[in-house]
Amino acid sequence: MAHHQHDSASAASGCPPSAPAGVTVSEAQEGTEAVKISCCDLTSLYLCLIASKMYERFRVIYHDIQTTELRRSEKFFAFSPIRFVDDVYNCTSHYLKHGLDQMENVLLEDQETRIYSDDIKKGVTSLHKKLFRSLDRNIDKFELYIIRNILKIPKHLDLSSDNKEMNWTGESAAAGGSVEDEQMLDEELRELRRKIHSAQFVNRAMKGKLSEIEKQLKDYHQIQEAFDEMDRRAKESGVDTHLEAAVLDLLQHDPELRALEKQYAAVETSKDNENWGMVGPNIDTCFTENRVKMGGPSTRTLNHLREILTAK
């Protein structure tokens, strides 16, 4: 009774209870820790057992589902997908081995490389291991992809009929779709094909237009470079300040100059006249004087301007 009161007082005060008679404090603490560890181990073991049972159940269910799908595929295609993948692996390994053997023989028969026969054999052996390691690693991925995506039969497809010559229209209708649904799907496919052809036509037209624009842009850049070169040459020749004024003067007096040229041409046609030797020099002098009085550009200036504009 007194011992029970002591333990209660110790618990209330926050101190650890005293060890029973004949047991030290350290032994009591070790026993408590052992009990705790044992409880943790039991909990972990129990969780592991539950997880293993769930995994085993999942594995069995998945195996049954996969086996059922493989049987459906084998029934539909008349061959086993697993055997198909095995044949692919065997053929690939045979071709790899044959190719490596041929490469080794060629290297050993060559006069320049036959002196390194030991290195060649070691290299071919190493390459053989790497290639077959990669083949073994990727053939599993290939098998999963084949079974899940290519040789997989949809669940709605009815395979109960033993008739090998299957009536696709009636069977597909019985599998979940009517003839009207198939006709609607065909119409949608035709519409999609029409849209694809239209998009391709527009794409080709846009590409042609883009090529034409790029060609025009290239010509524009060439013309711009030519004008820049002309401007540079004009600045180097020292007539850049007078170029614009000369062009404006030329445009301003263009009608008068054309009229004078017509008159001069009319006079030229009358040179056959017997009095031309007396009045011809006077007409040339008057034409030159009138042209100078009009303030138009001289022949020298026009020739200089023509040289600048035609310079490359």
Secondary structure, DSSP 8 states (H G I E B T S, - for coil): -HHHHHHHHHHHHT------TT--HHHHHHHHHHHHHHHHHHHHHHHHHHHHHHHHHHHHHHHHHHHHHHHHHHHHHSS-HHHHHHHHHHHHHHHHHHHHHHHHHHHHHSTTTGGGHHHHHHHHHHHHHHHHHHHHHHHHHHHHHIIIIIS---TTS------SS--HHHHHHHTT--HHHHHHHHHHHHHHHHHHHHHHHHHHHHHHHHHHHHHHHHHHHHHHHHHHHHHHHHHHHT-HHHHHHHHHHHHHTHHHHHHHHHHHHHHHHTTTSTTHHHHHHHHHHHHHHHHHHTT---HHHHHHHHHHHT--
